[in-house]
Amino acid sequence: MIPASALRYSHALADVVLAPGSGMTADECLTQMRAFAALLKESRELEGALLSPAVTGPRKQAVVTYFAESLGLGRLVRNFLHLVVSHRRVNLLPAMVEGLEAVLDERAGYARADIATAREIEPGLAARIEEGLARAAGRKIRPKYRMEPSLVGGAVARVGSTVYDGSVRGQLERLRRSLGAPEAGAVEGR
C-alpha cells in the first residue's frame, strides 16, 4: 500500500510530466526516478546524508544536484527531487516511484495485475493469462509476476481488489469446502 502522502507527490509529478511542453515523456521520467531511487537504496551514505537533520538544506540540495547531474537526470526530475528534499520527504521516495508507476498506468488506461505462479511460466502462457485478465478487467493489463511455490500449480492474479484464483491450492480449498471437510490442520473434537 502506497502512503497517501507519497501518492500526492506521485500525482503532482504525473500532472507535470504529462502536461504539454513538459519536455519529458512519462517513460523517461519514470526511468530517471527509478535510477535515483536505486542509487539512494544502494548508497547508505547518500541516504543518511539526505535524511540527516545534521546536514543543512543547502548541502542536501548540492548533493542532489551532483548526483542528478552524474545520472543525467532531466530538469523536471531534478526539480522534483529538490522539492522532495526541501520538504523532508526523502524517506518516501521509493513509495513515490511506485505511486508514479501506478498513476501513469492508470492514466494510460492500464490495470495493474499482480500475478503469482507456482513456477516460472512460458511466454505463450503468460500472454494467454494477460489476455484473459484484460478481458475480465475490461482494460489493458500491466502484469507483475512473482513466484509463489506454495500455490502447488496454476496462478493467482489480483487486479485491483478482484482476485482470480486458478491455483491448485485454491482448487483444493474449494473442493474441501464443498465436501464440508475441516480446514487443513484442524483437529476434530471427540
C-alpha positions as CSV (number, residue, x, y, z in Angstrom):
1,M,0.0,0.0,0.0
2,I,1.4,3.4,-1.0
3,P,1.1,6.0,1.7
4,A,-1.3,8.9,0.8
5,S,1.4,11.5,1.3
6,A,3.7,9.7,-1.3
7,L,0.7,9.3,-3.7
8,R,0.1,13.1,-3.6
9,Y,3.7,13.7,-4.8
10,S,3.2,11.0,-7.5
11,H,0.1,12.6,-8.8
12,A,1.7,16.0,-8.8
13,L,4.7,14.7,-10.8
14,A,2.5,12.9,-13.2
15,D,0.5,16.1,-13.8
16,V,3.7,18.0,-14.6
17,V,5.2,15.3,-16.9
18,L,2.0,14.7,-18.8
19,A,1.4,18.4,-19.3
20,P,2.0,19.7,-22.9
21,G,5.5,21.1,-23.2
22,S,7.0,19.3,-20.2
23,G,10.0,18.3,-22.3
24,M,10.0,14.8,-21.0
25,T,8.0,11.6,-21.7
26,A,6.3,9.7,-18.9
27,D,8.7,6.8,-19.5
28,E,11.8,9.0,-19.3
29,C,10.5,10.5,-16.1
30,L,9.8,7.1,-14.6
31,T,13.2,5.7,-15.7
32,Q,15.0,8.7,-14.1
33,M,13.1,8.4,-10.9
34,R,13.8,4.7,-10.7
35,A,17.5,5.4,-11.3
36,F,17.7,7.9,-8.4
37,A,15.7,5.7,-6.1
38,A,18.0,2.8,-6.9
39,L,21.1,4.9,-6.2
40,L,19.5,6.0,-2.9
41,K,18.8,2.4,-2.0
42,E,22.4,1.3,-2.9
43,S,24.2,4.0,-1.0
44,R,23.6,4.2,2.7
45,E,25.8,7.2,2.9
46,L,23.7,9.1,0.4
47,E,20.5,8.1,2.1
48,G,22.0,9.1,5.5
49,A,23.1,12.5,4.2
50,L,19.7,13.3,2.7
51,L,17.8,12.1,5.8
52,S,20.1,13.5,8.5
53,P,18.9,16.6,10.3
54,A,22.6,17.5,10.9
55,V,23.1,18.1,7.2
56,T,21.9,21.6,6.1
57,G,19.3,22.1,3.5
58,P,21.7,23.8,1.0
59,R,24.2,20.9,1.4
60,K,21.5,18.4,0.7
61,Q,20.4,20.3,-2.4
62,A,24.0,20.3,-3.6
63,V,24.3,16.6,-3.1
64,V,21.1,16.1,-5.1
65,T,22.4,18.3,-7.9
66,Y,25.7,16.4,-8.0
67,F,24.0,13.0,-8.3
68,A,21.3,14.2,-10.6
69,E,23.9,15.6,-13.0
70,S,26.0,12.4,-12.8
71,L,22.9,10.3,-13.6
72,G,21.9,12.7,-16.4
73,L,18.5,13.5,-14.9
74,G,16.4,16.0,-16.7
75,R,15.4,19.4,-15.2
76,L,11.9,18.3,-14.3
77,V,13.1,15.3,-12.3
78,R,15.9,17.3,-10.7
79,N,13.5,20.0,-9.6
80,F,11.1,17.4,-8.2
81,L,13.9,15.8,-6.2
82,H,14.9,19.2,-4.8
83,L,11.3,19.7,-3.8
84,V,11.2,16.3,-2.1
85,V,14.4,17.1,-0.2
86,S,13.3,20.5,0.9
87,H,10.0,19.1,2.2
88,R,12.0,16.4,4.1
89,R,10.2,13.5,2.3
90,V,13.2,11.6,1.0
91,N,12.1,8.6,3.1
92,L,9.0,8.4,0.9
93,L,10.9,8.4,-2.4
94,P,10.6,4.6,-3.1
95,A,6.8,4.9,-2.5
96,M,6.6,7.9,-4.7
97,V,8.2,6.0,-7.6
98,E,5.8,3.1,-7.0
99,G,3.0,5.6,-6.9
100,L,4.2,7.2,-10.1
101,E,4.1,3.9,-11.8
102,A,0.6,3.3,-10.7
103,V,-0.7,6.8,-11.6
104,L,0.9,6.7,-15.1
105,D,-0.5,3.2,-15.7
106,E,-4.0,4.3,-14.6
107,R,-3.9,7.4,-16.8
108,A,-2.7,5.4,-19.8
109,G,-5.7,3.0,-19.3
110,Y,-3.8,0.1,-17.8
111,A,-5.0,-2.1,-14.9
112,R,-2.1,-3.4,-12.8
113,A,-2.1,-7.1,-12.3
114,D,-0.1,-8.9,-9.6
115,I,0.2,-12.5,-10.8
116,A,1.7,-15.2,-8.6
117,T,2.6,-18.5,-10.1
118,A,3.9,-21.7,-8.6
119,R,6.8,-21.8,-11.0
120,E,8.2,-19.8,-14.0
121,I,5.8,-19.8,-16.9
122,E,6.4,-19.8,-20.6
123,P,5.8,-16.6,-22.6
124,G,2.9,-18.1,-24.5
125,L,1.1,-19.0,-21.3
126,A,1.8,-15.6,-19.8
127,A,0.3,-13.9,-22.9
128,R,-2.9,-16.0,-22.6
129,I,-3.1,-15.2,-18.9
130,E,-2.7,-11.5,-19.6
131,E,-5.4,-11.6,-22.4
132,G,-7.8,-13.3,-20.1
133,L,-7.2,-10.8,-17.3
134,A,-7.6,-7.9,-19.8
135,R,-11.0,-9.3,-21.0
136,A,-12.1,-9.8,-17.4
137,A,-10.9,-6.3,-16.3
138,G,-12.1,-4.6,-19.5
139,R,-8.7,-2.8,-19.7
140,K,-5.2,-3.4,-20.9
141,I,-3.1,-5.2,-18.2
142,R,0.3,-4.2,-16.8
143,P,1.4,-7.5,-15.3
144,K,3.8,-8.0,-12.5
145,Y,4.9,-11.6,-12.0
146,R,6.2,-13.3,-8.9
147,M,6.8,-16.9,-7.9
148,E,5.0,-18.5,-5.0
149,P,5.8,-22.2,-4.7
150,S,3.0,-22.8,-2.1
151,L,0.4,-22.5,-4.8
152,V,1.5,-26.0,-5.9
153,G,0.4,-25.3,-9.5
154,G,-1.5,-22.7,-11.5
155,A,-1.7,-19.0,-10.8
156,V,-3.4,-16.4,-8.6
157,A,-3.9,-12.9,-10.1
158,R,-5.1,-9.7,-8.4
159,V,-6.4,-6.9,-10.5
160,G,-7.4,-4.0,-8.2
161,S,-9.5,-5.6,-5.5
162,T,-10.5,-8.6,-7.6
163,V,-8.7,-11.9,-7.1
164,Y,-8.7,-14.6,-9.7
165,D,-7.6,-17.9,-8.2
166,G,-6.6,-20.6,-10.7
167,S,-4.1,-22.3,-8.4
168,V,-4.1,-26.0,-7.4
169,R,-4.1,-24.8,-3.8
170,G,-7.2,-22.7,-4.4
171,Q,-9.0,-25.6,-6.2
172,L,-8.2,-28.0,-3.3
173,E,-9.5,-25.4,-0.8
174,R,-12.8,-25.0,-2.8
175,L,-13.1,-28.8,-3.0
176,R,-12.5,-29.2,0.7
177,R,-15.2,-26.6,1.4
178,S,-17.7,-28.2,-0.9
179,L,-17.2,-31.6,0.8
180,G,-17.6,-30.0,4.2
181,A,-14.2,-31.2,5.3
182,P,-12.5,-29.5,8.2
183,E,-9.8,-27.0,7.4
184,A,-6.3,-28.3,6.9
185,G,-4.6,-28.7,10.3
186,A,-7.9,-28.6,12.2
187,V,-8.4,-31.3,14.9
188,E,-11.8,-32.8,15.3
189,G,-13.2,-32.9,18.9
190,R,-14.4,-36.3,20.1
